[in-house]
């Protein structure tokens, strides 16, 4: 069931979700499923015909993607990352209107690591010591931006059991939860499934 305040449309398996935080689109044309939206009941129905085991698994996957789109335009996503170091303190500066993060002094190296955020994502310091926050509406782009930062600080040619320096994801949360907004319970985001066997 799509919550109130969310506009959802499906055209040829292209799902568009509009909410107070913006618009998100996702294309499911590569998946052989039937996806349609019942406006009267505000339900999204994902149907698999002649489904075998792997195809049944994709039904739940598509439903989870649509659920993430709805949560993204209503609550948003925030990932927190910790700067971990043993000796050389990692210095981080945010530039380009919170679109780029520059990492310096990683393991005492002189080169500057610059990571640009994905579209619709912003990066900033949280105010706590050695902590970053990445925010956005699309969970895939937010998490991929975190992965880009993490992979830019990989330890090479050393024993990674001993050298644990790096930037790691420490917490994931929604942006809007701190403003006393009613949470979207799983019952409000139910998506119907149908399977047809011969």
N, C-alpha and C positions, 0 to 999 in steps of 0.2 A: 504494500500500500504506500503510495507516494504521499508524504506529509503535506499539510497545507502550507502555502507560500512557495511551493516548488512547481515550476512549469516544466513538464517533460514531454518531449515529442520524439517519435521514432519514424524515420523514413528510410526504407530500404536498408534496414539494420544499422543506420547511422543514428545514434542516440544523442540527443541534445537536452541538457539539463540547465535550467535557469533558476537562479536563486538570488538572495540579497547580496551575496559576495561576488557574483559574476556568472559567467556562462562557461560550461564545459561540454566538450563533444568527444565522442568515442565511436570509432568505426568497427563494427563486428562483421563486415562483409566477408571476411576470410573464414568465418565459422558457419557451418551448414546447419543453423538453427533458425527457428521461427520466433521472432520477437515482436510482440505488439502490446499496445497500451490501451487498457479499458478506461476511458475517461469517466464513465459513470461511476465505477467502483474505485477509480484511482489505483488500479492494479497494473503491474507489469507482468506479463506472462511470457515465459520462455519455454518453448516446446521443441522436443527432439523426436523425430520420426524414425522408426526402424533403428532405435538406439541400441548400441552395444556399450560395453563398459567404458571405453575411452570417451565416447560421445556423451554419455551421461555425466562424466566428470566435467566436460566443458559447460554443461548447463549451469552447474553451481558456480563455475568460474565467471561466466557472463553475469550471473546474478550478483556476485560479489563486486565486480567492476561497476555495475550500475549503482549498487549501494554506496560504493566509495565516491562516485560522482555526486550523489545526493548529499552525502555528508560534507563533501568538499565545498559545495556552493552554499551550504547552510552554516557550517561550523569552521571549515578550514582546517589545515594541518600545520603543526609546529613540531620540528625535530630539534632536539638539543644535542650539541656535540661538545665533548670535553677535550681540552688540550693536555695530553699526557706526556711528561718528560721526566727524566731522572737527573740530568745534569744541565744540559743546555736549555734554557727557557725558550719556548716557542713564542715568537712575536707575530701577532695577527693585526692587520689593518683592513678596514672595510672601505671600499671606494666605489666610484661610478654609480652613485645613488643607490647603494646597497645591492648592487648587482655583481660586484667582484670582490673576492677576498684574496689578500696577499699574505703568504706565510713565509716568515723569515727565521733564520737561525735554527732550522731543524737539524738536529745532531751537529750543530756548529757550522753547518754548510753556509757558504756565501751566496749561493744562487737563490733567487726569489721565486717562489712557487705562486703562480697566479691562477685562480680558478674562477670561471664565470658561471653564474647561476643559470639554470634553465629558464625558459620563458614563464613569466608569472610567478617566479620565486624571488624572495629577498633574503639577504643574510645580514645579521647584526650581532653585536655583543649583548648578552643578557643582563649585564650589570654584575654578575657574579664573576669570581676569579676564574680565568682560563675557560670560559664557556661561550659557545656560539649558539645562535638560534637561526634556523632556516624555516621560513614560512611561505605558504602558498595554498592554493585551492586544489591543485592536482596532486594526489598522493604519489603518483609515479614520478612526476618531475621533482617534487620535493625530496623524495628518497634518492633519486638519481643524482641530484645536486649534492646530497650528503656523501654518496658513494664517490663522486668526483673529488671531493675534498679529502676523503679518506685515502683514496688511491694515489693522490698526489704526494702523500707523506709516507710511502711505504719504505721500510728499512731494507736496503739492498746490500748484499755481500757481507752480511753479519748474521750472527745467531739470533733469530727472532724470539727465542725463548729468553734471552738475556736483554736484548735491546727492544723494549716495549714502547718506545716513543711513538707518538702518532696522534691523530685526531679521530676520536671514536664517538659513535652515537650513544648517548647516555639515557635519553628519554624521548618518548613520542607522546603527543597530546593534541587536543583540539584547541583552536585559538579562542573560540567564542564561549568556552565553558566557564570562564571566569566572570562572565557578565550576567549570571543568574538566568540564563536562557534555558528553557525546558529542553532536556536532553531527548534526542531521538532514540527511543527504545527500539529494540529489535522487532517488537510487534508492529511498530509504525513503518518498518521498512521491509515487510514481508513481500516476497516475490513468489508467485506461483510457478510450479513446474509441471510439465506434462510429458509423459513418455508413452509411446505407442509401439507395441511389439506385435509381431506376427507369429 
